[in-house]
Amino acid sequence: MMILILLILMIAVFMVVRKQRNVRAEARYWERITELEAQRKKQILATAIKIQQRSNCNSNTNDDWKQAS
């Protein structure tokens, strides 16, 4: 009888440990997803800024040519 109780306790502990590992793994997964999304947003913003700067530079060059002629 004592062995059966110990076996049940060991199984319960094992199940709790597995659940904790799964919760931690899921938390790490979502942290990584959040980091990747933040990096992606920064890259998109940097690209948009570069495009805007090029557009402004081209506009200024066109204005200069118009004034020169």
C-alpha positions as CSV (number, residue, x, y, z in Angstrom):
1,M,0.0,0.0,0.0
2,M,2.8,2.4,0.9
3,I,4.5,1.7,-2.4
4,L,1.3,2.5,-4.3
5,I,1.1,5.9,-2.5
6,L,4.7,6.7,-3.3
7,L,4.2,5.7,-6.9
8,I,1.2,8.0,-7.2
9,L,3.1,10.9,-5.5
10,M,6.1,10.4,-7.9
11,I,3.7,10.4,-10.9
12,A,2.1,13.6,-9.6
13,V,5.4,15.3,-9.1
14,F,6.5,14.2,-12.6
15,M,3.4,15.7,-14.1
16,V,3.8,19.0,-12.3
17,V,7.4,19.3,-13.4
18,R,6.4,18.6,-17.0
19,K,3.7,21.2,-16.9
20,Q,6.1,23.8,-15.5
21,R,8.6,23.0,-18.3
22,N,5.9,23.5,-20.9
23,V,4.8,26.8,-19.4
24,R,8.4,28.1,-19.3
25,A,9.0,26.9,-22.9
26,E,5.8,28.7,-24.1
27,A,6.9,31.9,-22.2
28,R,10.3,31.8,-23.9
29,Y,8.6,31.2,-27.3
30,W,6.3,34.3,-26.9
31,E,9.3,36.4,-25.7
32,R,11.2,35.4,-28.8
33,I,8.2,36.2,-31.0
34,T,7.9,39.6,-29.4
35,E,11.6,40.3,-29.9
36,L,11.4,39.3,-33.6
37,E,8.3,41.5,-34.1
38,A,10.1,44.5,-32.5
39,Q,13.1,43.9,-34.8
40,R,10.8,43.7,-37.8
41,K,9.1,47.0,-36.9
42,K,12.5,48.7,-36.5
43,Q,13.6,47.4,-39.9
44,I,10.4,48.6,-41.5
45,L,10.7,52.0,-39.9
46,A,14.4,52.3,-40.9
47,T,13.4,51.4,-44.5
48,A,10.6,53.9,-44.5
49,I,12.9,56.7,-43.2
50,K,15.5,55.9,-45.9
51,I,12.9,56.0,-48.6
52,Q,11.5,59.3,-47.3
53,Q,15.0,60.8,-47.2
54,R,15.7,59.7,-50.8
55,S,12.4,61.2,-51.8
56,N,13.2,64.4,-50.1
57,C,16.7,64.5,-51.7
58,N,15.2,63.9,-55.1
59,S,12.7,66.6,-54.6
60,N,15.4,69.1,-53.5
61,T,17.5,68.1,-56.6
62,N,14.5,68.6,-58.9
63,D,13.7,72.0,-57.3
64,D,17.4,73.0,-57.8
65,W,17.2,72.1,-61.5
66,K,13.9,74.0,-61.9
67,Q,15.4,77.1,-60.3
68,A,18.6,76.8,-62.4
69,S,16.6,76.7,-65.7
